[in-house]
């Protein structure tokens, strides 16, 4: 349904009722042969801290996490590799027990002292991950999984490798023959995963289970009497296993199920074994071998049907080859670093040039006006606040927003988010916050707004706190001006290295403190395309509008308050009140109290006031190198500016915004103290 109003189109979204969330979330099991790519697929959609355990009576590890799929949730369980259902090897039995019963054990297991194989219910849906380059061997397991009584979905993985090998797989033929959905994926490159879980949720809502593939006529005829004998309610009530599967398990002489029949149905077992012996008579091989040979034949027939000519495969254009580079685990990191370098170029070169021709021109033009009256000082403060706003928006925010939104529109940022996702998991975040972190290099304000749009709960809090430590353009200007002049290139490199180390340590700490772990995410990787300039400009305006509505009043108001305090001669009192911080804690001159306080408006303003308070721009003539390093570290990390704090109030709420401020003050004070004493120890 569409309702047209001017240029805006509203879409009505059909929702399943009720939504599968919370206790109603869909339970999905990832299974498959070794090497199919199950773990890679799980890692691509997992939460930042998936749970794991061992299946009962084994040392085989399973992993589980909740995953957000649109408006709904799924509980995804990564099971150990399963080679076969009918011909189990080693510890495969516990995997089969979970798929059949979960933590609700059937009556036949009442005598077993051990716990259920896993502490959660059986799956609503089985997703078999299949290696498309070795399809035939995987299809034998598919035929067996279709007998378990759960809907099955085939994730045809490694499709990128299959294309490189020139394999054309007719997905419709496989789906039609098996009666199950088949979705092509490349888990390593993140391709097809969004479609896979969309189809999985549709299957879960439909609740339709496929029929198992019938055995060849000669085997079906041979098993007719045995099947009739096993088709009793007592057997189903005791085993809670679909009749076709129980028949095949007994016919193939499955040790566990035969032992349980002997334990609970001792009187019927001799006649059942006699019927099994009778079924094997007249076959070219023993019954168990004939059933296995028949499964192999069916898989081979299905494989041949899948490789028959189908629709022509699209040619490999530039998108295919570019994706092979951008989504590669190693080369993708190289491309991500290239984007990071482009962002730094915009911040330090393009934005710097724009700043010289906008903000600096305004500052020089208004410098002659230095009023002395109270009204004039207030008016000058309003002007300074507006110039500061221009200095944030025009040179740094808008160019960086335009660049990153263009990269998003092209599909590049989704690929970067996928590549860095696993690394961000280490600090409790998903790769989707990579874009806000890059935005933070220009200005923390749009970065926080971006985090608010793309995350919630624990992840929003962690990302917001960390972004306040990202060196924005103002902080970078201080680092380049002070470290570059007085500490050299190694001083600049050291400050950025300290920032990266701090972000990593703070992320690890916050991820442990905030234990409410959010769900995993299925990242949709849209096709690569060219940017659309109209959408680009509209999105840039939407993301920068917070500056005008929230930041402007606080920036101008704060500028007026601090200017009036200085005009009324309150600077000496403020410096005195800040003595415990400046002189006692950081070992800095008393006169630097008010300049540090002005840093809550804009960091460069604080640096200019430091020069004024010390009476010189050559601060090394007044401060020791230890004091310069201490001052640089403290002013870089303490208290995000009032613009940042204003946006945090809106996106996090008062309590969490003040928590972030306290964290930044504490970190800056601690680092300042450590740097002060370390500098003194090494003789700076």
Buried (B, 14 or more C-beta within 10 A) or exposed (E): EEEEEEEEEEEEEEEEEEEBBEEEBBBBBBBBBEBBBBBBBBBBBBBBBBEEEBBBBBEBEBBBBBBBBBEBBBBBBBBBBBBBBBBBEEBBBBBBBBBBBBEEBBEBBEEEEEEBBBEBBBBBBBBBBBBBBBBBBBBBBBBBBBBBBBBBBBBBBBBBBBBEEEBBBBBEBBBEBBBBBBBBBBBBBBBBBBBBBBBBBEBBEEEEBBEBBEBBEEBEEBBEBBBEBBEEEEBBEBBBBBBBBBBBBBBBBBEEBBEBBBEBBEEBBEEBBEBBEEBBEEBEEEBBEBBBBBBBEBBEEBBEEBBEEEEEEEEEEEBEEBBBEBBBEEEBBEBBEEBBEBBBEBBBEBBBEBBEEBBBEBBEEBEEEEEEEEEEBBBBBBBBBBBBBBBBBBBBBBBBBBBBBBBBBBBBBBBBBBBBBBBBBEBBBBBBBBBBBBBBBBBBBBBBBBBBEBBEEBBBBBBBBBBBBBBBBBBBBBBBBBBBBBBEEEBBEBBBEBBEEBBBEBBEBBBEEBEEBBBBBBBEBEEBEEBEEEEBEEBBEEBBEBBEEBBBEBBBBBBBEBBBBBBEEBBEEBBEEBEEBBBEBBBBBEBBBBBBBBBBBBBBBBBBBBBEBBEEEEBBEBBEBBBBBBBBBBBBBBBBBBBBBBBBBBBBEEEBBBBBBEBBBEBBBEBBBEBBEEBBEEEB
